[in-house]
Amino acid sequence: QVQLVESGGGLVQPGDSLRLSCVASGFTLDYYAVGWFRQAPGKQREMVAYTSGGSTNYVDSVKGRFTISRDNAKNTLYLQMNSLKPEDTAVYYCWIGGSWGQGTQVTVSS
């Protein structure tokens, strides 16, 4: 059974950092395209970071601040988020090969 379990969200102040984790079970991470998406209240879900076949893309608003990475040995996907801004507030979802995590709330507020 495919399962993705996210963690690492929380309430932080502008300028702080967070690292989101997404642990995959039921399949091997290293064969799949992976990504992070987010959905803010009243907005559509948007791609934040996506990597496939050696190519990585970020939404313009997070370039230079967020980094997607994976640890295949741990079957875990990460999103390192630095210099967080209030506009980064959203529920963040990991996506691996067509499966979604349950989402983790990130709130950036002073």
Backbone hydrogen bonds, N-H to C=O, Kabsch-Sander energy under -0.5 kcal/mol:
donor,donor_aa,acceptor,acceptor_aa,energy
3,Q,25,S,-2.4
5,V,23,V,-2.2
6,E,4,L,-0.5
7,S,21,S,-2.0
10,G,105,Q,-0.9
12,V,10,G,-0.6
12,V,107,T,-2.8
15,G,84,L,-3.0
16,D,13,Q,-2.2
18,L,81,M,-2.3
20,L,79,L,-2.7
21,S,7,S,-2.7
22,C,77,L,-2.1
23,V,5,V,-2.6
24,A,22,C,-0.5
24,A,75,N,-2.8
25,S,3,Q,-2.4
29,L,27,F,-0.5
31,Y,28,T,-1.1
32,Y,29,L,-2.0
34,V,51,T,-2.4
35,G,95,W,-2.4
36,W,49,A,-2.9
37,F,93,Y,-3.0
38,R,46,E,-2.4
39,Q,91,V,-2.2
43,K,40,A,-2.3
46,E,38,R,-3.0
48,V,36,W,-3.0
49,A,36,W,-1.8
50,Y,57,N,-2.4
51,T,34,V,-3.0
52,S,55,S,-2.6
55,S,52,S,-2.1
57,N,50,Y,-3.0
59,V,48,V,-2.1
62,V,59,V,-2.0
63,K,59,V,-0.8
63,K,60,D,-0.8
65,R,62,V,-2.4
66,F,62,V,-2.2
67,T,80,Q,-2.3
69,S,78,Y,-1.7
71,D,76,T,-3.0
72,N,70,R,-0.6
74,K,71,D,-0.7
75,N,71,D,-0.7
76,T,71,D,-2.0
77,L,22,C,-2.6
78,Y,69,S,-3.3
79,L,20,L,-2.0
80,Q,67,T,-2.9
81,M,18,L,-3.4
81,M,79,L,-0.6
82,N,65,R,-1.9
82,N,80,Q,-0.6
83,S,15,G,-0.6
84,L,16,D,-2.4
88,D,85,K,-2.3
89,T,86,P,-1.8
90,A,106,V,-2.0
91,V,39,Q,-2.3
92,Y,90,A,-0.6
92,Y,104,T,-2.9
93,Y,37,F,-3.1
95,W,35,G,-2.7
96,I,99,S,-2.3
97,G,33,A,-2.1
99,S,96,I,-2.0
101,G,94,C,-2.3
102,Q,4,L,-0.5
104,T,92,Y,-1.9
106,V,90,A,-2.7
107,T,10,G,-2.8
109,S,12,V,-2.7
109,S,107,T,-0.6
